Structures are given as C-alpha cells and as structure tokens.
Amino acid sequence: MVIRELLKKADKILSKKGIGDSYNESAILFAYALNKTKTYIYTHMDDEADSYTELQFFEFIAKRSKNMPVAYIVNKAWFMSLEFYVNEATLIPRPETEGLVEEVLALIKDSPKEKVELLDMCTGSGCIGIAIAYYNKKIAATLSDISTECIEVSNRNIKKNNLADRVEVVKSDLYSAFSGRKFDIITVNPPYIPARDIQRLDDDVRLYEPLSALDGGTDGLDFYRRIAVETVNHLKNNGCLFMEIGIGQSEAVIEIFQKHGYSNIKIQNDISGIPRIITAYAL
C-alpha cells in the first residue's frame, strides 16, 4: 500500500477514537516507523511501503488509539528546540515549562560569575537543567530525582546533548543528597496536581504519565511546603529559587513562601497567560 493510503487509513482509525490532529500524528508515527522525517513522508506520498514498515506503523497506531502519547511511542520530545529521550518513567516536557528556563537564562545573562551552580530537582527527563546549561556555558548543573529510572533517562539526555562535562545527575529526595551544599540557582517542577483531581486528567496523562510526578498531595501543595522549609539551607547569598506551579495555585504558594521568610517573590505567566512560574529569594 502506498504511503498516502496508509495515512488515510490510520487517520480514520485515530479519528474514530477521538484523537485530535490525527492525520499529522499519523504522519509523525509513519516517519518514525520508516526512520525518516515527516517532510520526507509528505514528499514521497506515492511510494510503496514495505510490509514490515506497514506492520510496525499500525502497531504504533494501535498504541495511539489507546491514548498513549506520541512522545512515549517514539521515545522523543522537543523542549527549548532540543531533542530529549522520554519514556513512561518521565513526564513529557511541556511548552509552558520553557518559561521557567527563559526566566533563569534572563537572570544569569549578565552575571559576572565565571561559574553559576544550579540544582534542578524533580528533574525527570532532565529537560530544565539540561536546557539551561545548553544555552549558557557558565552553568554547572546538578540534576536530581528520587526515581532510578529518571536518573537513567537524564543521563541519556545529558550525553545526547553533549553536556557531560558540566551536568551531572544524582539520586535524591529533594535535598537529601545535598547536605552542606549550596547553589546559586535552584529550579524545581514538583508534582502539584491535587490527589482528588488525578482521575479527571486526560487519558493521555492519567493512564501513561508517572503518578509520582503528578500527585502533589491532598491540595497539590505538599512539595511546596517541603521546599519552603528546606531551600533556605541550600541557596547561596542572593541565590534564587524558580518553581513551576499549577493553575490557581499562585496565591497559596506565595503565602507559603512568605510565611517562611522568603523575599522578592515574583510570579510570571506562561505562554497562555496563566500564572506559572514563581521566583523567590531566601533571606
């Protein structure tokens, strides 16, 4: 069967399952099955596909029809124009999180320091810390996560982006592995979904993304409370903490950090205009 007909068939399957952008996703999955770019697919629509590629393609379509995210099927996601390996042990990087990286890069752009030490907690795929280090050579980054699987994925992405000389990854439950260490910048995108809301998430997220990276406790704020207490011991003078938050959480998170004596607390909106990034300095 030619590529054009295969894509039409796959598009029909995914459309019936309520998958949005089904034709484009079909093209992405076929490109992956053929180990070519999507552009190649669109310029070779009348080529005949071999039986192995066709079989593999429809295996991918079957997974997508069960709401498995495309990023997990192809083990690939893009963040800050960089390619990252991802699997079901890690969250899929979101465009709104790029705002956190941009805020950090803006802060350190004119830093007089020759080396800026950064800690990226709950790192998952490593996308935040790796992107910051990639775009600013002053950064010496330590990534951390409690998950062994995430550590493996982060290491893979450090090597993929050629940053092994400036980025390391450590297994740690927040600051547990960093006794006595202080950093210029700390970034964290913690679990922040209220436990009661987990079952209301889209199937793509609820069925496939790691629960441990989503569940923020009863009100979604458990990790912010821990971070507020512990961060003061791990920021250098004039060091800054950058955090991603969930929708509607800005006032509560700001209150938590004000209560623990943080200063110059600011909030930034994401690309959709939603309050998403909070920065704070420890006194």
KAVEN-V686028 format. One record per pair of residues at least 24 apart in sequence whose ideal C-beta (glycine too) atoms are under 6 Angstrom apart, sorted by the first residue. I is the first residue (numbers start at 1). J is the second residue. If there is no record, write none. Layout:
I&J  I&J
This chain:
2&46  2&48  3&45  3&47  3&49  4&45  6&49  10&61  13&61  13&65  17&65  25&70  28&70  29&60  30&57  32&74  33&57  67&203  67&204  67&207  68&208  69&204  69&208  72&208  79&127  80&131  82&131  84&125  84&127  84&157  85&156  85&157  86&125  88&208  89&149  89&150  89&210  90&124  90&125  90&150  90&153  91&124  91&209  91&213  93&127  96&270  96&276  97&244  99&270  99&277  100&242  100&244  100&277  101&131  101&132  103&268  103&277  104&132  104&242  105&135  105&136  108&136  115&140  116&184  117&183  117&184  118&185  119&183  119&186  120&187  121&174  121&188  122&188  122&189  122&190  123&154  124&150  125&153  125&157  126&154  126&157  128&187  130&157  130&161  133&163  133&166  133&167  134&161  140&166  141&167  142&168  143&169  144&170  144&172  146&173  175&230  175&234  182&234  182&236  184&236  184&239  185&240  186&241  187&242  188&243  189&244  190&223  191&215  191&216  191&223  192&216  192&220  192&246  193&220  194&219  194&220  220&246  221&252  224&253  224&256  225&256  228&256  228&257  228&260  231&282  232&282  235&282  240&279  240&281  241&280  242&279  243&278  245&278  247&274  250&275  253&278
